[in-house]
C-alpha cells in the first residue's frame, strides 16, 4: 500500500513538471507585438 502512494505522488509530480514545461515553452514561443484577428465575432486586436 505504501508503494502505491509513492508511485502516485511521483506520477503526479512528473505530470506537473511536464505541464509546467509545456506552458513555459508555449509562452516563450509566443510572437510579440500586436495580434489582429477577424472572425465571426468581429475584429479583435490584442497586444502581446
mmCIF entry with sequence, helices, sheets and N, C-alpha, C, O atoms, coordinates in Angstrom:
data_MODEL
# 
_entry.id   MODEL 
# 
_entity.id                         1 
_entity.type                       polymer 
_entity.pdbx_number_of_molecules   1 
# 
_entity_poly.entity_id                      1 
_entity_poly.type                           'polypeptide(L)' 
_entity_poly.nstd_linkage                   no 
_entity_poly.nstd_monomer                   no 
_entity_poly.pdbx_seq_one_letter_code       
;(UNK)(UNK)(UNK)(UNK)(UNK)(UNK)(UNK)(UNK)(UNK)(UNK)(UNK)(UNK)(UNK)(UNK)(UNK)(UNK)
(UNK)(UNK)(UNK)(UNK)(UNK)(UNK)(UNK)(UNK)(UNK)(UNK)(UNK)(UNK)(UNK)(UNK)(UNK)(UNK)
(UNK)(UNK)(UNK)(UNK)(UNK)(UNK)(UNK)(UNK)(UNK)(UNK)(UNK)(UNK)(UNK)(UNK)(UNK)(UNK)
;
_entity_poly.pdbx_seq_one_letter_code_can   XXXXXXXXXXXXXXXXXXXXXXXXXXXXXXXXXXXXXXXXXXXXXXXX 
_entity_poly.pdbx_strand_id                 A 
# 
loop_
_entity_poly_seq.entity_id 
_entity_poly_seq.num 
_entity_poly_seq.mon_id 
_entity_poly_seq.hetero 
1 1  UNK n 
1 2  UNK n 
1 3  UNK n 
1 4  UNK n 
1 5  UNK n 
1 6  UNK n 
1 7  UNK n 
1 8  UNK n 
1 9  UNK n 
1 10 UNK n 
1 11 UNK n 
1 12 UNK n 
1 13 UNK n 
1 14 UNK n 
1 15 UNK n 
1 16 UNK n 
1 17 UNK n 
1 18 UNK n 
1 19 UNK n 
1 20 UNK n 
1 21 UNK n 
1 22 UNK n 
1 23 UNK n 
1 24 UNK n 
1 25 UNK n 
1 26 UNK n 
1 27 UNK n 
1 28 UNK n 
1 29 UNK n 
1 30 UNK n 
1 31 UNK n 
1 32 UNK n 
1 33 UNK n 
1 34 UNK n 
1 35 UNK n 
1 36 UNK n 
1 37 UNK n 
1 38 UNK n 
1 39 UNK n 
1 40 UNK n 
1 41 UNK n 
1 42 UNK n 
1 43 UNK n 
1 44 UNK n 
1 45 UNK n 
1 46 UNK n 
1 47 UNK n 
1 48 UNK n 
# 
_struct_asym.id          A 
_struct_asym.entity_id   1 
# 
_struct_conf.conf_type_id            HELX_P 
_struct_conf.id                      HELX_P1 
_struct_conf.pdbx_PDB_helix_id       AA1 
_struct_conf.beg_label_comp_id       UNK 
_struct_conf.beg_label_asym_id       A 
_struct_conf.beg_label_seq_id        2 
_struct_conf.pdbx_beg_PDB_ins_code   ? 
_struct_conf.end_label_comp_id       UNK 
_struct_conf.end_label_asym_id       A 
_struct_conf.end_label_seq_id        28 
_struct_conf.pdbx_end_PDB_ins_code   ? 
_struct_conf.beg_auth_comp_id        UNK 
_struct_conf.beg_auth_asym_id        A 
_struct_conf.beg_auth_seq_id         2 
_struct_conf.end_auth_comp_id        UNK 
_struct_conf.end_auth_asym_id        A 
_struct_conf.end_auth_seq_id         28 
_struct_conf.pdbx_PDB_helix_class    1 
_struct_conf.details                 ? 
_struct_conf.pdbx_PDB_helix_length   27 
# 
_struct_conf_type.id          HELX_P 
_struct_conf_type.criteria    ? 
_struct_conf_type.reference   ? 
# 
_struct_sheet.id               AA1 
_struct_sheet.type             ? 
_struct_sheet.number_strands   2 
_struct_sheet.details          ? 
# 
_struct_sheet_order.sheet_id     AA1 
_struct_sheet_order.range_id_1   1 
_struct_sheet_order.range_id_2   2 
_struct_sheet_order.offset       ? 
_struct_sheet_order.sense        anti-parallel 
# 
loop_
_struct_sheet_range.sheet_id 
_struct_sheet_range.id 
_struct_sheet_range.beg_label_comp_id 
_struct_sheet_range.beg_label_asym_id 
_struct_sheet_range.beg_label_seq_id 
_struct_sheet_range.pdbx_beg_PDB_ins_code 
_struct_sheet_range.end_label_comp_id 
_struct_sheet_range.end_label_asym_id 
_struct_sheet_range.end_label_seq_id 
_struct_sheet_range.pdbx_end_PDB_ins_code 
_struct_sheet_range.beg_auth_comp_id 
_struct_sheet_range.beg_auth_asym_id 
_struct_sheet_range.beg_auth_seq_id 
_struct_sheet_range.end_auth_comp_id 
_struct_sheet_range.end_auth_asym_id 
_struct_sheet_range.end_auth_seq_id 
AA1 1 UNK A 34 ? UNK A 39 ? UNK A 34 UNK A 39 
AA1 2 UNK A 42 ? UNK A 47 ? UNK A 42 UNK A 47 
# 
loop_
_atom_site.group_PDB 
_atom_site.id 
_atom_site.type_symbol 
_atom_site.label_atom_id 
_atom_site.label_alt_id 
_atom_site.label_comp_id 
_atom_site.label_asym_id 
_atom_site.label_entity_id 
_atom_site.label_seq_id 
_atom_site.pdbx_PDB_ins_code 
_atom_site.Cartn_x 
_atom_site.Cartn_y 
_atom_site.Cartn_z 
_atom_site.occupancy 
_atom_site.B_iso_or_equiv 
_atom_site.pdbx_formal_charge 
_atom_site.auth_seq_id 
_atom_site.auth_comp_id 
_atom_site.auth_asym_id 
_atom_site.auth_atom_id 
_atom_site.pdbx_PDB_model_num 
ATOM 1   N N  . UNK A 1 1  ? 0.823   -1.192 0.000   1.00 0.00 ? 1  UNK A N  1 
ATOM 2   C CA . UNK A 1 1  ? 0.000   0.000  0.000   1.00 0.00 ? 1  UNK A CA 1 
ATOM 3   C C  . UNK A 1 1  ? 0.863   1.250  0.000   1.00 0.00 ? 1  UNK A C  1 
ATOM 4   O O  . UNK A 1 1  ? 0.533   2.230  -0.668  1.00 0.00 ? 1  UNK A O  1 
ATOM 5   N N  . UNK A 1 2  ? 1.952   1.230  0.732   1.00 0.00 ? 2  UNK A N  1 
ATOM 6   C CA . UNK A 1 2  ? 2.846   2.383  0.820   1.00 0.00 ? 2  UNK A CA 1 
ATOM 7   C C  . UNK A 1 2  ? 3.509   2.663  -0.535  1.00 0.00 ? 2  UNK A C  1 
ATOM 8   O O  . UNK A 1 2  ? 3.702   3.817  -0.917  1.00 0.00 ? 2  UNK A O  1 
ATOM 9   N N  . UNK A 1 3  ? 3.855   1.580  -1.256  1.00 0.00 ? 3  UNK A N  1 
ATOM 10  C CA . UNK A 1 3  ? 4.481   1.754  -2.563  1.00 0.00 ? 3  UNK A CA 1 
ATOM 11  C C  . UNK A 1 3  ? 3.527   2.404  -3.558  1.00 0.00 ? 3  UNK A C  1 
ATOM 12  O O  . UNK A 1 3  ? 3.948   3.214  -4.384  1.00 0.00 ? 3  UNK A O  1 
ATOM 13  N N  . UNK A 1 4  ? 2.242   2.054  -3.482  1.00 0.00 ? 4  UNK A N  1 
ATOM 14  C CA . UNK A 1 4  ? 1.267   2.641  -4.390  1.00 0.00 ? 4  UNK A CA 1 
ATOM 15  C C  . UNK A 1 4  ? 1.158   4.150  -4.186  1.00 0.00 ? 4  UNK A C  1 
ATOM 16  O O  . UNK A 1 4  ? 1.056   4.900  -5.157  1.00 0.00 ? 4  UNK A O  1 
ATOM 17  N N  . UNK A 1 5  ? 1.179   4.594  -2.950  1.00 0.00 ? 5  UNK A N  1 
ATOM 18  C CA . UNK A 1 5  ? 1.126   6.035  -2.676  1.00 0.00 ? 5  UNK A CA 1 
ATOM 19  C C  . UNK A 1 5  ? 2.363   6.734  -3.209  1.00 0.00 ? 5  UNK A C  1 
ATOM 20  O O  . UNK A 1 5  ? 2.277   7.827  -3.769  1.00 0.00 ? 5  UNK A O  1 
ATOM 21  N N  . UNK A 1 6  ? 3.502   6.107  -3.035  1.00 0.00 ? 6  UNK A N  1 
ATOM 22  C CA . UNK A 1 6  ? 4.751   6.691  -3.523  1.00 0.00 ? 6  UNK A CA 1 
ATOM 23  C C  . UNK A 1 6  ? 4.710   6.817  -5.043  1.00 0.00 ? 6  UNK A C  1 
ATOM 24  O O  . UNK A 1 6  ? 5.086   7.857  -5.583  1.00 0.00 ? 6  UNK A O  1 
ATOM 25  N N  . UNK A 1 7  ? 4.262   5.780  -5.737  1.00 0.00 ? 7  UNK A N  1 
ATOM 26  C CA . UNK A 1 7  ? 4.151   5.837  -7.194  1.00 0.00 ? 7  UNK A CA 1 
ATOM 27  C C  . UNK A 1 7  ? 3.151   6.908  -7.632  1.00 0.00 ? 7  UNK A C  1 
ATOM 28  O O  . UNK A 1 7  ? 3.371   7.595  -8.629  1.00 0.00 ? 7  UNK A O  1 
ATOM 29  N N  . UNK A 1 8  ? 2.073   7.048  -6.901  1.00 0.00 ? 8  UNK A N  1 
ATOM 30  C CA . UNK A 1 8  ? 1.070   8.060  -7.211  1.00 0.00 ? 8  UNK A CA 1 
ATOM 31  C C  . UNK A 1 8  ? 1.651   9.462  -7.053  1.00 0.00 ? 8  UNK A C  1 
ATOM 32  O O  . UNK A 1 8  ? 1.427   10.321 -7.906  1.00 0.00 ? 8  UNK A O  1 
ATOM 33  N N  . UNK A 1 9  ? 2.385   9.701  -5.986  1.00 0.00 ? 9  UNK A N  1 
ATOM 34  C CA . UNK A 1 9  ? 2.998   11.012 -5.760  1.00 0.00 ? 9  UNK A CA 1 
ATOM 35  C C  . UNK A 1 9  ? 4.038   11.312 -6.840  1.00 0.00 ? 9  UNK A C  1 
ATOM 36  O O  . UNK A 1 9  ? 4.080   12.423 -7.370  1.00 0.00 ? 9  UNK A O  1 
ATOM 37  N N  . UNK A 1 10 ? 4.867   10.337 -7.162  1.00 0.00 ? 10 UNK A N  1 
ATOM 38  C CA . UNK A 1 10 ? 5.894   10.535 -8.200  1.00 0.00 ? 10 UNK A CA 1 
ATOM 39  C C  . UNK A 1 10 ? 5.225   10.792 -9.551  1.00 0.00 ? 10 UNK A C  1 
ATOM 40  O O  . UNK A 1 10 ? 5.674   11.656 -10.304 1.00 0.00 ? 10 UNK A O  1 
ATOM 41  N N  . UNK A 1 11 ? 4.175   10.064 -9.862  1.00 0.00 ? 11 UNK A N  1 
ATOM 42  C CA . UNK A 1 11 ? 3.455   10.272 -11.118 1.00 0.00 ? 11 UNK A CA 1 
ATOM 43  C C  . UNK A 1 11 ? 2.823   11.653 -11.191 1.00 0.00 ? 11 UNK A C  1 
ATOM 44  O O  . UNK A 1 11 ? 2.876   12.312 -12.230 1.00 0.00 ? 11 UNK A O  1 
ATOM 45  N N  . UNK A 1 12 ? 2.226   12.091 -10.089 1.00 0.00 ? 12 UNK A N  1 
ATOM 46  C CA . UNK A 1 12 ? 1.608   13.419 -10.066 1.00 0.00 ? 12 UNK A CA 1 
ATOM 47  C C  . UNK A 1 12 ? 2.655   14.513 -10.238 1.00 0.00 ? 12 UNK A C  1 
ATOM 48  O O  . UNK A 1 12 ? 2.421   15.494 -10.944 1.00 0.00 ? 12 UNK A O  1 
ATOM 49  N N  . UNK A 1 13 ? 3.800   14.349 -9.601  1.00 0.00 ? 13 UNK A N  1 
ATOM 50  C CA . UNK A 1 13 ? 4.880   15.329 -9.758  1.00 0.00 ? 13 UNK A CA 1 
ATOM 51  C C  . UNK A 1 13 ? 5.411   15.344 -11.187 1.00 0.00 ? 13 UNK A C  1 
ATOM 52  O O  . UNK A 1 13 ? 5.705   16.410 -11.727 1.00 0.00 ? 13 UNK A O  1 
ATOM 53  N N  . UNK A 1 14 ? 5.535   14.185 -11.794 1.00 0.00 ? 14 UNK A N  1 
ATOM 54  C CA . UNK A 1 14 ? 6.006   14.113 -13.182 1.00 0.00 ? 14 UNK A CA 1 
ATOM 55  C C  . UNK A 1 14 ? 5.025   14.810 -14.121 1.00 0.00 ? 14 UNK A C  1 
ATOM 56  O O  . UNK A 1 14 ? 5.441   15.536 -15.024 1.00 0.00 ? 14 UNK A O  1 
ATOM 57  N N  . UNK A 1 15 ? 3.734   14.595 -13.915 1.00 0.00 ? 15 UNK A N  1 
ATOM 58  C CA . UNK A 1 15 ? 2.726   15.251 -14.747 1.00 0.00 ? 15 UNK A CA 1 
ATOM 59  C C  . UNK A 1 15 ? 2.778   16.768 -14.544 1.00 0.00 ? 15 UNK A C  1 
ATOM 60  O O  . UNK A 1 15 ? 2.653   17.522 -15.510 1.00 0.00 ? 15 UNK A O  1 
ATOM 61  N N  . UNK A 1 16 ? 2.959   17.216 -13.318 1.00 0.00 ? 16 UNK A N  1 
ATOM 62  C CA . UNK A 1 16 ? 3.032   18.647 -13.043 1.00 0.00 ? 16 UNK A CA 1 
ATOM 63  C C  . UNK A 1 16 ? 4.249   19.271 -13.720 1.00 0.00 ? 16 UNK A C  1 
ATOM 64  O O  . UNK A 1 16 ? 4.151   20.363 -14.280 1.00 0.00 ? 16 UNK A O  1 
ATOM 65  N N  . UNK A 1 17 ? 5.388   18.596 -13.675 1.00 0.00 ? 17 UNK A N  1 
ATOM 66  C CA . UNK A 1 17 ? 6.601   19.118 -14.309 1.00 0.00 ? 17 UNK A CA 1 
ATOM 67  C C  . UNK A 1 17 ? 6.430   19.190 -15.820 1.00 0.00 ? 17 UNK A C  1 
ATOM 68  O O  . UNK A 1 17 ? 6.842   20.171 -16.440 1.00 0.00 ? 17 UNK A O  1 
ATOM 69  N N  . UNK A 1 18 ? 5.833   18.174 -16.419 1.00 0.00 ? 18 UNK A N  1 
ATOM 70  C CA . UNK A 1 18 ? 5.614   18.173 -17.865 1.00 0.00 ? 18 UNK A CA 1 
ATOM 71  C C  . UNK A 1 18 ? 4.646   19.291 -18.257 1.00 0.00 ? 18 UNK A C  1 
ATOM 72  O O  . UNK A 1 18 ? 4.876   19.992 -19.242 1.00 0.00 ? 18 UNK A O  1 
ATOM 73  N N  . UNK A 1 19 ? 3.576   19.457 -17.497 1.00 0.00 ? 19 UNK A N  1 
ATOM 74  C CA . UNK A 1 19 ? 2.602   20.507 -17.797 1.00 0.00 ? 19 UNK A CA 1 
ATOM 75  C C  . UNK A 1 19 ? 3.238   21.890 -17.663 1.00 0.00 ? 19 UNK A C  1 
ATOM 76  O O  . UNK A 1 19 ? 3.003   22.759 -18.502 1.00 0.00 ? 19 UNK A O  1 
ATOM 77  N N  . UNK A 1 20 ? 4.029   22.100 -16.631 1.00 0.00 ? 20 UNK A N  1 
ATOM 78  C CA . UNK A 1 20 ? 4.697   23.386 -16.444 1.00 0.00 ? 20 UNK A CA 1 
ATOM 79  C C  . UNK A 1 20 ? 5.691   23.646 -17.575 1.00 0.00 ? 20 UNK A C  1 
ATOM 80  O O  . UNK A 1 20 ? 5.787   24.771 -18.066 1.00 0.00 ? 20 UNK A O  1 
ATOM 81  N N  . UNK A 1 21 ? 6.419   22.633 -17.987 1.00 0.00 ? 21 UNK A N  1 
ATOM 82  C CA . UNK A 1 21 ? 7.357   22.779 -19.090 1.00 0.00 ? 21 UNK A CA 1 
ATOM 83  C C  . UNK A 1 21 ? 6.647   23.131 -20.383 1.00 0.00 ? 21 UNK A C  1 
ATOM 84  O O  . UNK A 1 21 ? 7.119   23.982 -21.137 1.00 0.00 ? 21 UNK A O  1 
ATOM 85  N N  . UNK A 1 22 ? 5.518   22.489 -20.650 1.00 0.00 ? 22 UNK A N  1 
ATOM 86  C CA . UNK A 1 22 ? 4.740   22.792 -21.849 1.00 0.00 ? 22 UNK A CA 1 
ATOM 87  C C  . UNK A 1 22 ? 4.232   24.229 -21.812 1.00 0.00 ? 22 UNK A C  1 
ATOM 88  O O  . UNK A 1 22 ? 4.270   24.924 -22.827 1.00 0.00 ? 22 UNK A O  1 
ATOM 89  N N  . UNK A 1 23 ? 3.758   24.680 -20.653 1.00 0.00 ? 23 UNK A N  1 
ATOM 90  C CA . UNK A 1 23 ? 3.249   26.044 -20.507 1.00 0.00 ? 23 UNK A CA 1 
ATOM 91  C C  . UNK A 1 23 ? 4.357   27.066 -20.747 1.00 0.00 ? 23 UNK A C  1 
ATOM 92  O O  . UNK A 1 23 ? 4.156   28.051 -21.458 1.00 0.00 ? 23 UNK A O  1 
ATOM 93  N N  . UNK A 1 24 ? 5.520   26.831 -20.157 1.00 0.00 ? 24 UNK A N  1 
ATOM 94  C CA . UNK A 1 24 ? 6.644   27.760 -20.325 1.00 0.00 ? 24 UNK A CA 1 
ATOM 95  C C  . UNK A 1 24 ? 7.093   27.791 -21.780 1.00 0.00 ? 24 UNK A C  1 
ATOM 96  O O  . UNK A 1 24 ? 7.356   28.865 -22.321 1.00 0.00 ? 24 UNK A O  1 
ATOM 97  N N  . UNK A 1 25 ? 7.182   26.645 -22.411 1.00 0.00 ? 25 UNK A N  1 
ATOM 98  C CA . UNK A 1 25 ? 7.578   26.587 -23.814 1.00 0.00 ? 25 UNK A CA 1 
ATOM 99  C C  . UNK A 1 25 ? 6.593   27.348 -24.692 1.00 0.00 ? 25 UNK A C  1 
ATOM 100 O O  . UNK A 1 25 ? 6.994   28.070 -25.605 1.00 0.00 ? 25 UNK A O  1 
ATOM 101 N N  . UNK A 1 26 ? 5.322   27.185 -24.417 1.00 0.00 ? 26 UNK A N  1 
ATOM 102 C CA . UNK A 1 26 ? 4.291   27.878 -25.196 1.00 0.00 ? 26 UNK A CA 1 
ATOM 103 C C  . UNK A 1 26 ? 4.377   29.388 -25.014 1.00 0.00 ? 26 UNK A C  1 
ATOM 104 O O  . UNK A 1 26 ? 4.225   30.141 -25.976 1.00 0.00 ? 26 UNK A O  1 
ATOM 105 N N  . UNK A 1 27 ? 4.620   29.831 -23.786 1.00 0.00 ? 27 UNK A N  1 
ATOM 106 C CA . UNK A 1 27 ? 4.728   31.264 -23.519 1.00 0.00 ? 27 UNK A CA 1 
ATOM 107 C C  . UNK A 1 27 ? 5.986   31.855 -24.151 1.00 0.00 ? 27 UNK A C  1 
ATOM 108 O O  . UNK A 1 27 ? 5.964   32.996 -24.614 1.00 0.00 ? 27 UNK A O  1 
ATOM 109 N N  . UNK A 1 28 ? 7.067   31.103 -24.176 1.00 0.00 ? 28 UNK A N  1 
ATOM 110 C CA . UNK A 1 28 ? 8.323   31.594 -24.740 1.00 0.00 ? 28 UNK A CA 1 
ATOM 111 C C  . UNK A 1 28 ? 8.256   31.707 -26.260 1.00 0.00 ? 28 UNK A C  1 
ATOM 112 O O  . UNK A 1 28 ? 8.923   32.562 -26.841 1.00 0.00 ? 28 UNK A O  1 
ATOM 113 N N  . UNK A 1 29 ? 7.469   30.867 -26.907 1.00 0.00 ? 29 UNK A N  1 
ATOM 114 C CA . UNK A 1 29 ? 7.415   30.876 -28.364 1.00 0.00 ? 29 UNK A CA 1 
ATOM 115 C C  . UNK A 1 29 ? 6.285   31.748 -28.901 1.00 0.00 ? 29 UNK A C  1 
ATOM 116 O O  . UNK A 1 29 ? 6.063   31.786 -30.111 1.00 0.00 ? 29 UNK A O  1 
ATOM 117 N N  . UNK A 1 30 ? 5.571   32.443 -28.030 1.00 0.00 ? 30 UNK A N  1 
ATOM 118 C CA . UNK A 1 30 ? 4.516   33.339 -28.476 1.00 0.00 ? 30 UNK A CA 1 
ATOM 119 C C  . UNK A 1 30 ? 5.134   34.524 -29.211 1.00 0.00 ? 30 UNK A C  1 
ATOM 120 O O  . UNK A 1 30 ? 6.129   35.086 -28.754 1.00 0.00 ? 30 UNK A O  1 
ATOM 121 N N  . UNK A 1 31 ? 4.560   34.904 -30.335 1.00 0.00 ? 31 UNK A N  1 
ATOM 122 C CA . UNK A 1 31 ? 5.092   36.072 -31.022 1.00 0.00 ? 31 UNK A CA 1 
ATOM 123 C C  . UNK A 1 31 ? 4.754   37.347 -30.242 1.00 0.00 ? 31 UNK A C  1 
ATOM 124 O O  . UNK A 1 31 ? 3.678   37.466 -29.655 1.00 0.00 ? 31 UNK A O  1 
ATOM 125 N N  . UNK A 1 32 ? 5.683   38.282 -30.249 1.00 0.00 ? 32 UNK A N  1 
ATOM 126 C CA . UNK A 1 32 ? 5.430   39.545 -29.550 1.00 0.00 ? 32 UNK A CA 1 
ATOM 127 C C  . UNK A 1 32 ? 4.911   40.565 -30.550 1.00 0.00 ? 32 UNK A C  1 
ATOM 128 O O  . UNK A 1 32 ? 5.171   40.463 -31.748 1.00 0.00 ? 32 UNK A O  1 
ATOM 129 N N  . UNK A 1 33 ? 4.187   41.533 -30.058 1.00 0.00 ? 33 UNK A N  1 
ATOM 130 C CA . UNK A 1 33 ? 3.644   42.572 -30.916 1.00 0.00 ? 33 UNK A CA 1 
ATOM 131 C C  . UNK A 1 33 ? 2.133   42.632 -30.818 1.00 0.00 ? 33 UNK A C  1 
ATOM 132 O O  . UNK A 1 33 ? 1.554   42.363 -29.765 1.00 0.00 ? 33 UNK A O  1 
ATOM 133 N N  . UNK A 1 34 ? 1.507   42.983 -31.912 1.00 0.00 ? 34 UNK A N  1 
ATOM 134 C CA . UNK A 1 34 ? 0.055   43.139 -31.958 1.00 0.00 ? 34 UNK A CA 1 
ATOM 135 C C  . UNK A 1 34 ? -0.539  42.013 -32.789 1.00 0.00 ? 34 UNK A C  1 
ATOM 136 O O  . UNK A 1 34 ? -0.051  41.696 -33.873 1.00 0.00 ? 34 UNK A O  1 
ATOM 137 N N  . UNK A 1 35 ? -1.587  41.423 -32.267 1.00 0.00 ? 35 UNK A N  1 
ATOM 138 C CA . UNK A 1 35 ? -2.286  40.350 -32.985 1.00 0.00 ? 35 UNK A CA 1 
ATOM 139 C C  . UNK A 1 35 ? -3.653  40.865 -33.392 1.00 0.00 ? 35 UNK A C  1 
ATOM 140 O O  . UNK A 1 35 ? -4.420  41.340 -32.554 1.00 0.00 ? 35 UNK A O  1 
ATOM 141 N N  . UNK A 1 36 ? -3.958  40.772 -34.688 1.00 0.00 ? 36 UNK A N  1 
ATOM 142 C CA . UNK A 1 36 ? -5.251  41.206 -35.215 1.00 0.00 ? 36 UNK A CA 1 
ATOM 143 C C  . UNK A 1 36 ? -5.952  39.982 -35.783 1.00 0.00 ? 36 UNK A C  1 
ATOM 144 O O  . UNK A 1 36 ? -5.412  39.278 -36.636 1.00 0.00 ? 36 UNK A O  1 
ATOM 145 N N  . UNK A 1 37 ? -7.166  39.743 -35.293 1.00 0.00 ? 37 UNK A N  1 
ATOM 146 C CA . UNK A 1 37 ? -7.953  38.604 -35.772 1.00 0.00 ? 37 UNK A CA 1 
ATOM 147 C C  . UNK A 1 37 ? -9.309  39.087 -36.265 1.00 0.00 ? 37 UNK A C  1 
ATOM 148 O O  . UNK A 1 37 ? -9.924  39.977 -35.678 1.00 0.00 ? 37 UNK A O  1 
ATOM 149 N N  . UNK A 1 38 ? -9.757  38.482 -37.350 1.00 0.00 ? 38 UNK A N  1 
ATOM 150 C CA . UNK A 1 38 ? -11.100 38.732 -37.860 1.00 0.00 ? 38 UNK A CA 1 
ATOM 151 C C  . UNK A 1 38 ? -11.806 37.380 -37.907 1.00 0.00 ? 38 UNK A C  1 
ATOM 152 O O  . UNK A 1 38 ? -11.368 36.467 -38.607 1.00 0.00 ? 38 UNK A O  1 
ATOM 153 N N  . UNK A 1 39 ? -12.893 37.260 -37.162 1.00 0.00 ? 39 UNK A N  1 
ATOM 154 C CA . UNK A 1 39 ? -13.652 36.013 -37.143 1.00 0.00 ? 39 UNK A CA 1 
ATOM 155 C C  . UNK A 1 39 ? -15.138 36.327 -37.100 1.00 0.00 ? 39 UNK A C  1 
ATOM 156 O O  . UNK A 1 39 ? -15.545 37.463 -37.342 1.00 0.00 ? 39 UNK A O  1 
ATOM 157 N N  . UNK A 1 40 ? -15.951 35.318 -36.792 1.00 0.00 ? 40 UNK A N  1 
ATOM 158 C CA . UNK A 1 40 ? -17.400 35.503 -36.804 1.00 0.00 ? 40 UNK A CA 1 
ATOM 159 C C  . UNK A 1 40 ? -17.886 36.484 -35.738 1.00 0.00 ? 40 UNK A C  1 
ATOM 160 O O  . UNK A 1 40 ? -18.997 37.005 -35.832 1.00 0.00 ? 40 UNK A O  1 
ATOM 161 N N  . UNK A 1 41 ? -17.044 36.739 -34.714 1.00 0.00 ? 41 UNK A N  1 
ATOM 162 C CA . UNK A 1 41 ? -17.424 37.697 -33.669 1.00 0.00 ? 41 UNK A CA 1 
ATOM 163 C C  . UNK A 1 41 ? -16.992 39.119 -33.994 1.00 0.00 ? 41 UNK A C  1 
ATOM 164 O O  . UNK A 1 41 ? -17.328 40.053 -33.266 1.00 0.00 ? 41 UNK A O  1 
ATOM 165 N N  . UNK A 1 42 ? -16.254 39.290 -35.075 1.00 0.00 ? 42 UNK A N  1 
ATOM 166 C CA . UNK A 1 42 ? -15.846 40.628 -35.489 1.00 0.00 ? 42 UNK A CA 1 
ATOM 167 C C  . UNK A 1 42 ? -14.334 40.773 -35.462 1.00 0.00 ? 42 UNK A C  1 
ATOM 168 O O  . UNK A 1 42 ? -13.597 39.794 -35.579 1.00 0.00 ? 42 UNK A O  1 
ATOM 169 N N  . UNK A 1 43 ? -13.886 42.015 -35.306 1.00 0.00 ? 43 UNK A N  1 
ATOM 170 C CA . UNK A 1 43 ? -12.469 42.344 -35.310 1.00 0.00 ? 43 UNK A CA 1 
ATOM 171 C C  . UNK A 1 43 ? -11.946 42.339 -33.887 1.00 0.00 ? 43 UNK A C  1 
ATOM 172 O O  . UNK A 1 43 ? -12.580 42.884 -32.984 1.00 0.00 ? 43 UNK A O  1 
ATOM 173 N N  . UNK A 1 44 ? -10.775 41.717 -33.686 1.00 0.00 ? 44 UNK A N  1 
ATOM 174 C CA . UNK A 1 44 ? -10.175 41.634 -32.369 1.00 0.00 ? 44 UNK A CA 1 
ATOM 175 C C  . UNK A 1 44 ? -8.712  42.045 -32.468 1.00 0.00 ? 44 UNK A C  1 
ATOM 176 O O  . UNK A 1 44 ? -7.972  41.514 -33.296 1.00 0.00 ? 44 UNK A O  1 
ATOM 177 N N  . UNK A 1 45 ? -8.289  42.990 -31.624 1.00 0.00 ? 45 UNK A N  1 
ATOM 178 C CA . UNK A 1 45 ? -6.909  43.462 -31.597 1.00 0.00 ? 45 UNK A CA 1 
ATOM 179 C C  . UNK A 1 45 ? -6.363  43.237 -30.193 1.00 0.00 ? 45 UNK A C  1 
ATOM 180 O O  . UNK A 1 45 ? -6.934  43.717 -29.214 1.00 0.00 ? 45 UNK A O  1 
ATOM 181 N N  . UNK A 1 46 ? -5.254  42.505 -30.098 1.00 0.00 ? 46 UNK A N  1 
ATOM 182 C CA . UNK A 1 46 ? -4.623  42.228 -28.804 1.00 0.00 ? 46 UNK A CA 1 
ATOM 183 C C  . UNK A 1 46 ? -3.145  42.559 -28.867 1.00 0.00 ? 46 UNK A C  1 
ATOM 184 O O  . UNK A 1 46 ? -2.469  42.272 -29.855 1.00 0.00 ? 46 UNK A O  1 
ATOM 185 N N  . UNK A 1 47 ? -2.653  43.168 -27.797 1.00 0.00 ? 47 UNK A N  1 
ATOM 186 C CA . UNK A 1 47 ? -1.229  43.438 -27.711 1.00 0.00 ? 47 UNK A CA 1 
ATOM 187 C C  . UNK A 1 47 ? -0.579  42.342 -26.871 1.00 0.00 ? 47 UNK A C  1 
ATOM 188 O O  . UNK A 1 47 ? -1.034  42.054 -25.764 1.00 0.00 ? 47 UNK A O  1 
ATOM 189 N N  . UNK A 1 48 ? 0.484   41.732 -27.394 1.00 0.00 ? 48 UNK A N  1 
ATOM 190 C CA . UNK A 1 48 ? 1.189   40.663 -26.678 1.00 0.00 ? 48 UNK A CA 1 
ATOM 191 C C  . UNK A 1 48 ? 2.358   41.215 -25.932 1.00 0.00 ? 48 UNK A C  1 
ATOM 192 O O  . UNK A 1 48 ? 3.076   40.467 -25.268 1.00 0.00 ? 48 UNK A O  1 
# 
